[in-house]
């Protein structure tokens, strides 16, 4: 979720994603490849951007997180 939030809130440059998501470069690239394969992000001239599917997925993750927190769980 951190990568999707980083792209959504701060833009999709790899340096920004690394900082916000607190990941190593190798791990971040691996996760981005998976998100690309799943159609949640797309790569462009300015870095990465959420697709419509990625935006919807992020919203559902946030919704699930709020629900879990309402029951005393932290995701």
N, C-alpha and C positions, 0 to 999 in steps of 0.2 A: 504494500500500500504506500510505503514511503516514496518509492520511485514515481508512482502515478501522481501522488500529491505534489512532489517536487516539480514535475512537468506542468501540472495544472496551475500551481501557484507562482512558480518562479521561472518558468520557461524550460526549454528542453536542451540546453547546452550541457554537454557531458560534465563539465567542471561544476556546474550548478547542481546537477543531480548527485554527483559524488559528495558534495558538501552537505546538501540537505538530507540525503539518505544515509550518510555516514557509512559508505561502502568502499571497499577497495575497487580499483579500476577494473580488474579482471572479473570480479564478482558482479559488478554493475553491468558490464558488457554482456555477461552471460544472462542476467535477468532481462536486459533490454532485448536480447535476441529472442528470448521466450515470449516476451510481450509483443514483439513484432510478429512472431509466428501465430500468436493467438488473435492478432488483429486489434490489440488494445492500444498500440501506439504506431505511429508512422514516422519515418525518417525523412527529413527535408533539409534544405540548404541551411536553415537556422538551428538545426538539431532535431530533437524529437518533439512530437506533439501527440496529444491524446486523440484517438479517433472517437467518433460518436459512441461506438461500442465501449471504448475505454472509459469515456466520461460516465456512461451509464453504470459500468462495472464499479468505478470508484464511488459513485453515489450509493450503490447497494452495499458496498463494503462499509461505508460510513454509517449507513442505516443499521447494519448488523452489529457494528461496534457500539452504537448507542443502545441497542437492545440488550446486548451482553452487559454493558455497564449498568443498565437499569436493574439487572439481576445480581449485581455485585461482581461480575467477571470483567477481566481486562484482556482484550485481544492483543 
